[in-house]
Amino acid sequence: MEASAVIIPADQVKGLLRLTYEFLGKAISGPFTIPSGIVATATPIIQRLFDTTPQVGVMTTKSIGPIPRAGNREPIMTQYAPGCFMNAVGLTNPGAEAAVEQLSQMIVPEDRFLLTSIFGGSVEEIVAIARLMAPVSDGLELNLSCPHAKGYGMDMGQDADLVREITAAVKAAVDVPVVPKLTPNVPNIAEIAEAAVAGGADALCAINTVGPAYFTSYGLPVLKNKVGGMSGRGILPIALKCIRDIRGVVDVPIVGCGG
């Protein structure tokens, strides 16, 4: 049997590459996202991705907190197997006031969605940051899932009642979409998803890193923090199972990611 191929004229290919998508009421250029984490750590990086990568329709900032935070000392990331990573950044960020200034100077294309990730140590703190960041954001991601920063992230996101309370409080305070990011480190992520949607979540993001876990080389921990969250290829089956469980109980859009 001879192989066959369909030749598509160049002008039609160009048209295919310009398919548009929609996310939370905004037409976007591509169906992919770069989640909050080790890539989009500074506004020049986000701006460059906006300018050069139309396939990425949604860009998520590094999580922003109330005050500047240096985070953990290096090394903050390691590869423990091909395509499998572990990190413990420690919520490094410039603080909300500086972040507002930085984001306000960005040029966000009309067909891109800027999702600003925020965190705090209490409901009131998260709401205050949300109010600051909303005017320079298309939407707010609530980091309720970081596994290696005590008192933040996962420590809040494992409590369904608190997830609902935080989501509802932020929804009442801002006019942009609210997207809680969920932790896989719970017995039943579907229960957490239902709580977030009950609080008014417009969409959900899943999952954050798995862990914390411990990786050594020659008997010594590789990460300065000693433990970190796992991401990448190694947690794909966990992420897919979590998203399947979430989709089984809620109908809101889901941003799928691997850490």
C-alpha positions, 0 to 999 in steps of 0.5 A: 500500500502506498502512503498518501498525503494531503497537501494544504495550501500555505494560505490555508495553513496560515488560517488554521494556525489562527484558530481562536479559543475562548477562556472565561469570556475572552477570545484567546489566540491558543489553547495552551498555558504556561502555569505559575511556576519556574518559567514565568518568574519575571514580567520580561519573560511573560512579555516575551512569551506574549510577543512570540508564542501565540499558541500560549493563550493564557499566561500565569504569573508567579504567585504574588504575596503581600510583601517581598519574599526572597524564597529559598536558596539555590538549588531550588530545582532538580531533575530526578528522572528524564522529564521529571522535576522537583522544585522548592522555590519558596514563593519568591515574589516582589510583593503585591505593590511592586507587582502591580507596578510591573504588570501595569507596564506590560503590553498584553495583546488583546487575544491573550489572558493574563492570569495573576496568581496570588497567595496570602496567609489569611482570608483577609490578606488574600482579599487585600492582594486580590483588590490590588491585582485585579485592575491589572489582571484578566483573572486571578488564580488563588494559590491554595496548593503550594506544598512547601511554604508553611502557612500558605498554599496547600495548608489552606487548600486541604480544607474544603470549608476554607477553600469555599470561604476564600473563594467567596470572599475574593469573588465578592471583592473583585470583578475579574474571574477567580480561578482556585488552583487545587492541590493533589495532596488531598484524599478527595480532590473532587470535594475541594473542587465542589467547595471552590465552585460553591464559593463562586469559582469561575474556573479551576486549575489542577494540579500543583506539584505533588509532595513534598518529596525528598531526592538525594545524590550521593546521600545528600539532599539536592534541594537547599530546602531538602524537600520539594514538589514533584512535577513533569512527566512523572506526575502526569497520571496523577494529574489526569486522574485528578482532572477526571475526578474534578470533571465528574462533579463540576462543569466549570473550565479546568486549566490542566497542568502538571505542577 
